[in-house]
Amino acid sequence: AREAGDTRRQQVIAAKRVSGCLILGVAMVRAPSVAFGQQAEPDLEAREEKAFKEASAVVAPSVVRIQTVGGLDRVGRVLTGTAATTGVVVSPDGFVISSAFNFVSRPSSVLVTLFDGRRFPAKIVANDRARMLTLLKIEADGLSVPKVAARKDFRVGQWAIAMGRTYESPLPSLSVGIISALDRIWGRALQTDAKISPANYGGPLVDIRGQVIGVLVPLSQRQAGRTAGVEWYDSGIGFAIPMSDILETLPRLKTGTDLLPGLMGITLKAGDVYASAAIIDRVRFNSPAEKSGLKPGDIIASVDGQPIRRLVQVRNALGNKYAGDTITVVVRRDKVSVEQKIELTGKLEPYTPTFLGILPSRKKQGEPVNGVAVRGILPESPASIAMIRPGDRVVQLDKTPVTDAAGLFDLISRRRVGEKVTVHVDRGGARQSLVAKLAVVPSEVPAVLESEIITAPDPKPADLPKTGRFNQKLAGHDQDFWAYVPENYNPARGFGLVVWIHPGSDTKEADIHDLWKPVCDERGLILVGPRAKEIAGWNLNEAGFIEAMVKHIQEKYNIDDQRIVLHGFSDGCRFAYHLAFKYRSLFRGVVASSEPLKLRPPENRPDLRLQFFLSCGDKDNLYRQVQQTRSRLDAMKFPVTLSSVPDDGHNYPPIPVLDAIGRWIEMLDRI
């Protein structure tokens, strides 16, 4: 096997993938065997096939079949399925490691079948939530444990055999490829182009010598969670956690304690992750970083002796750290190096948005920036108590000058609830200093709230884009949308944008247009209604179309970035929630009617604020679940409003609720 592998690597430096799911004994997929103009050896393919078979045969006794019984049919929008999956024996006394994805359904029981056909009930011992692994235990002894490949020997381009045991056949399934990248997913995994699917998640990735390189798991660079990365199955992008790393943490998993990703509690200033320095932007309240003395503006120079010169290196340095681990961080502060010992945590205190209570005037195109003009004061807010008035211009907060609304919001968001701030305002040419005590964002929507579009009309230019109701097909996509743009649209001021996500089987276009038209006219809102490919409902793959449609509208019209919201009714809300969480930098609000949230919300972030308006009839069978959704979001400190409709069932909200939604959208940019 070693001879065949070495010969092949010498001949093909940049090997093409050998693809296809193979069963031992079935003809192997033919790989290119001629490189650099050389004549292929007549028996090379036969030797390769023999090497693959021998390598997999060595590991096969350690590969087990896993079946789950009961549990959830769906997690979020991902079907969990009931097919068998795979695991690898890691200890002779019955410990088996597998992918955590295989157990997202929370099964009532788990069965493990060994290579010799013996079947055992299994107990879930613990989970590694950083690497998305699950440790199982069966009551068996003398199990075969595979040899493990050393991490230092991994090479890009070396053969990699993905194995799974999901059929009744005594022989495992195989997919052959190469290792295509190292230290992926922030240093946790290696990447392979061997075809990976849910059938062999939890199975081993094996080298040509019959040593286990790692355990196959779905992972994503940009997302986290139990189902992240599943969409890449059979794509030529698969990931494996090095088995040597798993064995290092195995004693901790055997104690029955879940391993959580280690968190410091900092965010870094935005920039090119491969070029910008790692400058701390925020330090979370009561986090390990704050307790250790790290401060905004510190530049991270090293983590555990590993030099840090770029943003991405911080993520890589922390990628394999767990809650409870202690790290040494060196930062540069005012040209002085400061060293801190930090014990990482698995959970941070939720960020609580702070609230002053002013509605900033929206800057007109071409208007010079000079502080923040106040268009309104929310009742019983800190600003109201401090006697800040409409017409005031906020020019300074404590000792920091204020130039625009985004800057003022940023300053307020960095303060604690209950903290006092001095707001310096320009009132009729005179400077006044007013003290306000910051509060939490209220859930109530004011009964009366004037619209800036109505109270401050502007002259219209002659070359306005299309207004009224119209249909349009989006270039580059095979889907279309309808839209309503108020006749009073004027690009001098930004308009809000409401994206209607229709429920399955009924786009409700005529009803939604007629109900929302007066709200749009009054509040300065543009309404767009994308149409799903299939009338039965939305597919996750259509998210890119929604994003492209919103960006198209932004190019054609002056859209206020702080008032872009998703609105859904019934099962349309599920896709609306998915979009809001996927495109955090794009959407600022979700209006969900008569449907609970079943996804796990992401962490509330001050730099990507997201607010929710829920409505439901109190006679709706889903009403209690919608109330629970409100409680979940509230516990995570998201600003959330719930409007209950008395004596109503599973129906679209009535006009009074739509009016309240209009007022809520009007104040999404509140500070």
BELFEN-V510249 format. One record per residue. N is the residue number from 1. RES is the residue in one small letter. BURIAL is + if it has 9 or more other ideal C-beta (glycine too) atoms within 8 Angstrom, else -. D_LAST is the distance of its C-alpha to the last C-alpha in whole Angstrom. Layout:
N | RES | BURIAL | D_LAST
N | RES | BURIAL | D_LAST
This chain:
1 | a | + | 67
2 | r | - | 66
3 | e | - | 69
4 | a | + | 67
5 | g | + | 64
6 | d | - | 64
7 | t | + | 67
8 | r | + | 64
9 | r | + | 61
10 | q | - | 64
11 | q | + | 64
12 | v | + | 61
13 | i | - | 58
14 | a | - | 55
15 | a | + | 56
16 | k | - | 55
17 | r | + | 54
18 | v | + | 57
19 | s | + | 55
20 | g | - | 56
21 | c | - | 56
22 | l | + | 59
23 | i | + | 62
24 | l | + | 64
25 | g | - | 67
26 | v | - | 66
27 | a | - | 66
28 | m | + | 64
29 | v | - | 62
30 | r | - | 63
31 | a | + | 62
32 | p | - | 62
33 | s | + | 65
34 | v | - | 66
35 | a | + | 64
36 | f | - | 65
37 | g | - | 68
38 | q | - | 70
39 | q | - | 72
40 | a | - | 71
41 | e | - | 73
42 | p | - | 75
43 | d | - | 74
44 | l | + | 70
45 | e | + | 68
46 | a | - | 71
47 | r | + | 70
48 | e | + | 66
49 | e | + | 66
50 | k | + | 68
51 | a | + | 66
52 | f | + | 63
53 | k | + | 65
54 | e | + | 66
55 | a | + | 63
56 | s | + | 61
57 | a | + | 64
58 | v | + | 64
59 | v | + | 60
60 | a | + | 61
61 | p | - | 62
62 | s | + | 59
63 | v | + | 57
64 | v | + | 56
65 | r | + | 55
66 | i | + | 52
67 | q | + | 52
68 | t | + | 49
69 | v | + | 50
70 | g | - | 47
71 | g | + | 44
72 | l | - | 41
73 | d | - | 42
74 | r | - | 38
75 | v | + | 36
76 | g | + | 32
77 | r | - | 34
78 | v | + | 37
79 | l | - | 40
80 | t | + | 42
81 | g | - | 45
82 | t | - | 48
83 | a | - | 51
84 | a | + | 52
85 | t | + | 50
86 | t | + | 51
87 | g | + | 51
88 | v | + | 53
89 | v | + | 55
90 | v | + | 54
91 | s | + | 56
92 | p | + | 60
93 | d | - | 59
94 | g | + | 57
95 | f | + | 54
96 | v | + | 52
97 | i | + | 49
98 | s | + | 47
99 | s | + | 44
100 | a | + | 41
101 | f | + | 41
102 | n | + | 44
103 | f | + | 43
104 | v | + | 39
105 | s | + | 41
106 | r | - | 41
107 | p | + | 45
108 | s | - | 47
109 | s | - | 50
110 | v | + | 51
111 | l | + | 54
112 | v | + | 55
113 | t | + | 59
114 | l | + | 60
115 | f | + | 62
116 | d | - | 66
117 | g | - | 64
118 | r | - | 64
119 | r | - | 61
120 | f | + | 59
121 | p | - | 56
122 | a | + | 53
123 | k | - | 50
124 | i | + | 47
125 | v | + | 47
126 | a | + | 43
127 | n | + | 41
128 | d | + | 40
129 | r | + | 36
130 | a | + | 36
131 | r | + | 39
132 | m | + | 39
133 | l | + | 42
134 | t | + | 44
135 | l | + | 47
136 | l | + | 50
137 | k | + | 53
138 | i | + | 56
139 | e | - | 59
140 | a | + | 61
141 | d | - | 63
142 | g | - | 65
143 | l | + | 62
144 | s | - | 62
145 | v | - | 59
146 | p | + | 59
147 | k | - | 59
148 | v | + | 56
149 | a | + | 55
150 | a | - | 54
151 | r | - | 51
152 | k | - | 52
153 | d | - | 55
154 | f | + | 52
155 | r | - | 52
156 | v | - | 51
157 | g | + | 53
158 | q | + | 55
159 | w | + | 56
160 | a | + | 54
161 | i | + | 55
162 | a | + | 53
163 | m | + | 55
164 | g | + | 54
165 | r | + | 56
166 | t | + | 55
167 | y | - | 58
168 | e | - | 61
169 | s | - | 63
170 | p | - | 64
171 | l | - | 63
172 | p | + | 59
173 | s | + | 58
174 | l | + | 57
175 | s | + | 55
176 | v | + | 56
177 | g | + | 54
178 | i | + | 53
179 | i | + | 50
180 | s | - | 48
181 | a | - | 45
182 | l | - | 45
183 | d | - | 42
184 | r | + | 39
185 | i | + | 36
186 | w | - | 35
187 | g | + | 39
188 | r | + | 40
189 | a | + | 42
190 | l | + | 44
191 | q | + | 44
192 | t | + | 47
193 | d | + | 48
194 | a | + | 51
195 | k | + | 50
196 | i | + | 47
197 | s | - | 47
198 | p | + | 46
199 | a | + | 50
200 | n | + | 50
201 | y | + | 46
202 | g | + | 48
203 | g | + | 51
204 | p | + | 52
205 | l | + | 52
206 | v | + | 55
207 | d | + | 57
208 | i | + | 60
209 | r | + | 62
210 | g | + | 61
211 | q | + | 58
212 | v | + | 55
213 | i | + | 52
214 | g | + | 49
215 | v | + | 48
216 | l | + | 46
217 | v | + | 43
218 | p | + | 40
219 | l | + | 37
220 | s | + | 34
221 | q | - | 33
222 | r | - | 29
223 | q | - | 29
224 | a | - | 30
225 | g | - | 31
226 | r | - | 35
227 | t | + | 35
228 | a | + | 34
229 | g | + | 36
230 | v | + | 39
231 | e | - | 38
232 | w | + | 40
233 | y | + | 43
234 | d | - | 47
235 | s | - | 45
236 | g | + | 46
237 | i | - | 43
238 | g | + | 44
239 | f | + | 43
240 | a | + | 45
241 | i | + | 44
242 | p | + | 47
243 | m | + | 50
244 | s | + | 50
245 | d | + | 46
246 | i | + | 47
247 | l | + | 50
248 | e | - | 48
249 | t | + | 46
250 | l | + | 48
251 | p | - | 49
252 | r | + | 46
253 | l | + | 45
254 | k | + | 49
255 | t | - | 47
256 | g | - | 45
257 | t | - | 42
258 | d | - | 39
259 | l | + | 38
260 | l | + | 35
261 | p | + | 33
262 | g | + | 32
263 | l | + | 29
264 | m | + | 28
265 | g | + | 24
266 | i | + | 23
267 | t | - | 21
268 | l | + | 23
269 | k | - | 22
270 | a | - | 22
271 | g | - | 25
272 | d | - | 29
273 | v | + | 30
274 | y | - | 33
275 | a | - | 33
276 | s | + | 30
277 | a | - | 30
278 | a | + | 29
279 | i | + | 26
280 | i | + | 24
281 | d | + | 20
282 | r | + | 19
283 | v | + | 21
284 | r | + | 20
285 | f | - | 20
286 | n | - | 23
287 | s | + | 25
288 | p | + | 28
289 | a | + | 27
290 | e | + | 25
291 | k | - | 28
292 | s | + | 30
293 | g | - | 29
294 | l | + | 27
295 | k | - | 24
296 | p | - | 22
297 | g | - | 24
298 | d | + | 27
299 | i | + | 29
300 | i | + | 31
301 | a | + | 35
302 | s | + | 37
303 | v | + | 36
304 | d | - | 40
305 | g | - | 42
306 | q | - | 40
307 | p | - | 39
308 | i | + | 36
309 | r | - | 35
310 | r | + | 33
311 | l | + | 30
312 | v | - | 32
313 | q | + | 34
314 | v | + | 32
315 | r | + | 32
316 | n | + | 35
317 | a | + | 36
318 | l | + | 34
319 | g | + | 35
320 | n | - | 38
321 | k | + | 37
322 | y | + | 36
323 | a | + | 35
324 | g | - | 37
325 | d | + | 38
326 | t | - | 38
327 | i | + | 37
328 | t | + | 37
329 | v | + | 35
330 | v | + | 35
331 | v | + | 33
332 | r | + | 33
333 | r | + | 31
334 | d | - | 32
335 | k | - | 35
336 | v | - | 36
337 | s | - | 37
338 | v | + | 35
339 | e | - | 36
340 | q | + | 35
341 | k | - | 36
342 | i | + | 34
343 | e | - | 34
344 | l | + | 32
345 | t | + | 31
346 | g | + | 31
347 | k | - | 27
348 | l | + | 24
349 | e | - | 22
350 | p | + | 19
351 | y | + | 16
352 | t | - | 14
353 | p | + | 10
354 | t | + | 8
355 | f | + | 6
356 | l | + | 6
357 | g | + | 6
358 | i | + | 5
359 | l | + | 6
360 | p | + | 8
361 | s | + | 11
362 | r | + | 13
363 | k | - | 15
364 | k | - | 19
365 | q | - | 21
366 | g | - | 23
367 | e | - | 21
368 | p | - | 20
369 | v | - | 17
370 | n | - | 17
371 | g | + | 14
372 | v | + | 11
373 | a | + | 12
374 | v | + | 10
375 | r | + | 12
376 | g | + | 11
377 | i | + | 10
378 | l | + | 10
379 | p | - | 13
380 | e | - | 14
381 | s | + | 11
382 | p | + | 11
383 | a | + | 10
384 | s | + | 13
385 | i | + | 15
386 | a | + | 14
387 | m | - | 16
388 | i | + | 13
389 | r | - | 14
390 | p | - | 14
391 | g | - | 15
392 | d | + | 14
393 | r | + | 14
394 | v | + | 12
395 | v | + | 14
396 | q | + | 14
397 | l | + | 13
398 | d | - | 16
399 | k | - | 18
400 | t | - | 16
401 | p | - | 16
402 | v | + | 13
403 | t | - | 14
404 | d | + | 12
405 | a | + | 8
406 | a | - | 9
407 | g | + | 10
408 | l | + | 8
409 | f | + | 6
410 | d | - | 9
411 | l | + | 10
412 | i | + | 8
413 | s | + | 9
414 | r | - | 12
415 | r | + | 12
416 | r | - | 14
417 | v | + | 13
418 | g | - | 15
419 | e | + | 15
420 | k | - | 15
421 | v | + | 13
422 | t | + | 15
423 | v | + | 13
424 | h | + | 15
425 | v | + | 15
426 | d | + | 18
427 | r | + | 19
428 | g | - | 22
429 | g | - | 23
430 | a | - | 23
431 | r | - | 21
432 | q | - | 19
433 | s | - | 18
434 | l | + | 16
435 | v | + | 15
436 | a | + | 13
437 | k | + | 13
438 | l | + | 10
439 | a | + | 11
440 | v | - | 11
441 | v | + | 9
442 | p | - | 12
443 | s | - | 14
444 | e | - | 15
445 | v | + | 14
446 | p | + | 15
447 | a | - | 19
448 | v | - | 18
449 | l | + | 15
450 | e | - | 17
451 | s | + | 17
452 | e | + | 16
453 | i | + | 19
454 | i | - | 21
455 | t | - | 20
456 | a | - | 21
457 | p | - | 23
458 | d | - | 25
459 | p | - | 28
460 | k | - | 29
461 | p | - | 31
462 | a | - | 34
463 | d | - | 34
464 | l | + | 31
465 | p | - | 31
466 | k | - | 33
467 | t | - | 31
468 | g | - | 32
469 | r | - | 33
470 | f | - | 35
471 | n | - | 36
472 | q | - | 36
473 | k | - | 37
474 | l | + | 35
475 | a | - | 37
476 | g | - | 38
477 | h | + | 38
478 | d | - | 40
479 | q | + | 37
480 | d | + | 36
481 | f | + | 33
482 | w | + | 33
483 | a | + | 30
484 | y | + | 29
485 | v | + | 27
486 | p | + | 27
487 | e | - | 29
488 | n | - | 27
489 | y | + | 25
490 | n | + | 25
491 | p | + | 24
492 | a | + | 22
493 | r | + | 19
494 | g | + | 18
495 | f | + | 18
496 | g | + | 17
497 | l | + | 20
498 | v | + | 21
499 | v | + | 24
500 | w | + | 26
501 | i | + | 28
502 | h | + | 31
503 | p | + | 33
504 | g | + | 37
505 | s | - | 39
506 | d | - | 38
507 | t | - | 35
508 | k | + | 35
509 | e | + | 34
510 | a | - | 35
511 | d | - | 34
512 | i | + | 30
513 | h | + | 31
514 | d | - | 32
515 | l | + | 29
516 | w | + | 26
517 | k | + | 28
518 | p | - | 27
519 | v | + | 23
520 | c | + | 23
521 | d | + | 24
522 | e | + | 22
523 | r | + | 19
524 | g | + | 20
525 | l | + | 20
526 | i | + | 23
527 | l | + | 25
528 | v | + | 27
529 | g | + | 29
530 | p | + | 31
531 | r | + | 34
532 | a | + | 36
533 | k | - | 39
534 | e | - | 40
535 | i | - | 40
536 | a | - | 40
537 | g | + | 37
538 | w | + | 35
539 | n | - | 36
540 | l | + | 33
541 | n | - | 35
542 | e | + | 33
543 | a | + | 30
544 | g | - | 31
545 | f | + | 32
546 | i | + | 28
547 | e | + | 27
548 | a | + | 29
549 | m | + | 29
550 | v | + | 25
551 | k | - | 25
552 | h | + | 28
553 | i | + | 26
554 | q | + | 23
555 | e | - | 27
556 | k | - | 28
557 | y | + | 25
558 | n | + | 22
559 | i | + | 19
560 | d | + | 15
561 | d | - | 15
562 | q | - | 11
563 | r | + | 13
564 | i | + | 17
565 | v | + | 18
566 | l | + | 21
567 | h | + | 23
568 | g | + | 26
569 | f | + | 29
570 | s | + | 31
571 | d | - | 32
572 | g | + | 30
573 | c | + | 27
574 | r | + | 29
575 | f | + | 29
576 | a | + | 25
577 | y | + | 24
578 | h | + | 26
579 | l | + | 25
580 | a | + | 21
581 | f | + | 22
582 | k | - | 24
583 | y | + | 22
584 | r | + | 19
585 | s | - | 18
586 | l | - | 19
587 | f | + | 17
588 | r | + | 14
589 | g | + | 15
590 | v | + | 18
591 | v | + | 20
592 | a | + | 23
593 | s | + | 26
594 | s | + | 29
595 | e | + | 29
596 | p | - | 28
597 | l | + | 26
598 | k | - | 29
599 | l | + | 28
600 | r | - | 27
601 | p | + | 23
602 | p | - | 22
603 | e | - | 20
604 | n | + | 16
605 | r | + | 15
606 | p | + | 12
607 | d | - | 13
608 | l | - | 14
609 | r | + | 11
610 | l | + | 13
611 | q | + | 13
612 | f | + | 16
613 | f | + | 18
614 | l | + | 21
615 | s | + | 24
616 | c | + | 28
617 | g | + | 31
618 | d | + | 32
619 | k | - | 35
620 | d | + | 34
621 | n | - | 36
622 | l | + | 33
623 | y | + | 31
624 | r | - | 31
625 | q | - | 30
626 | v | + | 27
627 | q | + | 26
628 | q | + | 27
629 | t | + | 25
630 | r | + | 22
631 | s | - | 23
632 | r | + | 23
633 | l | + | 20
634 | d | + | 19
635 | a | - | 21
636 | m | + | 19
637 | k | + | 16
638 | f | + | 15
639 | p | + | 12
640 | v | + | 15
641 | t | + | 17
642 | l | + | 21
643 | s | + | 22
644 | s | + | 26
645 | v | + | 29
646 | p | - | 31
647 | d | - | 35
648 | d | + | 34
649 | g | - | 35
650 | h | - | 34
651 | n | + | 33
652 | y | - | 30
653 | p | + | 28
654 | p | - | 29
655 | i | - | 27
656 | p | - | 25
657 | v | + | 24
658 | l | + | 23
659 | d | + | 22
660 | a | + | 19
661 | i | + | 18
662 | g | + | 18
663 | r | + | 15
664 | w | + | 13
665 | i | + | 14
666 | e | + | 13
667 | m | + | 9
668 | l | + | 9
669 | d | + | 6
670 | r | + | 4
671 | i | + | 0
